[in-house]
Structures are given as structure tokens and as C-alpha cells.
Amino acid sequence: MNKGQILIDGIDIKEINKRSLRRNVGTVLQDPFIFAKSIKDNIKLYRNISDETVNKVLKLSSANKFVDKLPNKVEEVASERGDSFSFGEKQLLSFARIFAHNPAIFILDEATSNIDTNTEQLIQKSIDIISKDKTSVFIAHRLSTIVNVDKIIVLDHGNIIEVGNHLELLKKGGYYSNLYNAYYNSLG
């Protein structure tokens, strides 16, 4: 069944200019695309963004921790698809890109599923920073990514089965609570 609407500030997205929509929605995907260009070019993506801003967003995203160790720093050229970087490093560069472009809406789609816990902690800091001032949508299986959001929508086979914030859903003792408890019990 494919029906319904997506509204942004009460306006159906079908009525919004596609170019404007693309400029105002930023995404970080599970496997972000890195071009065979310099790190600086990967962040700017042909937009007029100052070098000062590039350095600022690298720090904000914690990507500077690995970029500063590279021989050519921000001028380091990535291999095709960013294969010269780890999954976590590519994710951090994706966050730097989002910070530099400053979209009104931010979508995080399974961005922490393929990374180690240390990089996840760095990314979580970036998530907390960007989601504070943005409309943010998080699609996640790792519950650590979503515990601080305003509203969690739990889906099962495409159906909404629970809605609430982290504490409300834990108190309900339903699907989310069971999932959360199973996840954290498996860690310890």
C-alpha cells in the first residue's frame, strides 16, 4: 500500500521545487559516497564554502582526528568510493559535509551500523550537535543512536506499533522496551 503525504511545514513535498528540497535535506547513509577528490572537495561538493568552514566542520564532526594525521591533510585525495578510508572515517566525513551544507532537515539512515564503538561515540557527538537545531529523522537499529530523540516510532513489518520518547516506551514495557533490554543485556 503506497498512499499518504509527506508535508514540510504543512506543504506537500510534491508542491516544493525539487532543487530547493534537495538543498534543504541532508542525508548520512549507512555507506556514504566519497568521491575520488580531496577531502576538502568532498565536503564542499562544488559549493562556495570557505576553507575556514571546512576546518570548523571537520572539528565539529570529529573527522579532524584522522584527517590531521593524513600526509596531505584536507588536500588528501580519496580513492574511488572512499575505499582508502574506513567506514567510520567515511561517516565522519559525511557528517562534516552535512555540517558544511547546513540543511534544514537531516536524515540519518543506519549511519552507525557498520562502525566500531569508538567511532560510534564520535558520531554520537556529531548527531547530538546536528539534531539540536534541525528537524532530524533517524532510521536506526542501534538503539544508542535514538535514545535522546523527542519521538521514537517503532515499526514492525511496516506498521507503527509504538510511539513515544525513550523513557515513555521503556515504561510501557512493550516491544521497544524488550528490544532495548535485550540489546543492553547482551552487552554486559
Sequence and secondary structure as in RCSB ss.txt:
>XXXX:A:sequence
MNKGQILIDGIDIKEINKRSLRRNVGTVLQDPFIFAKSIKDNIKLYRNISDETVNKVLKLSSANKFVDKLPNKVE
EVASERGDSFSFGEKQLLSFARIFAHNPAIFILDEATSNIDTNTEQLIQKSIDIISKDKTSVFIAHRLSTIVNVD
KIIVLDHGNIIEVGNHLELLKKGGYYSNLYNAYYNSLG
>XXXX:A:secstr
      EETTEEGGGS HHHHHHHEEEE SS    SSBHHHHHHTTS   HHHHHHHHHHTTTHHHHTTSTTGGG
 B  GGGTTS HHHHHHHHHHHHHHH  SEEEEESTTTTS HHHHHHHHHHHHHHHHSSEEEEE SSGGGTTTSS
 EEEEETTEEEEEE HHHHHHHTSHHHHHHHHHHHHH 
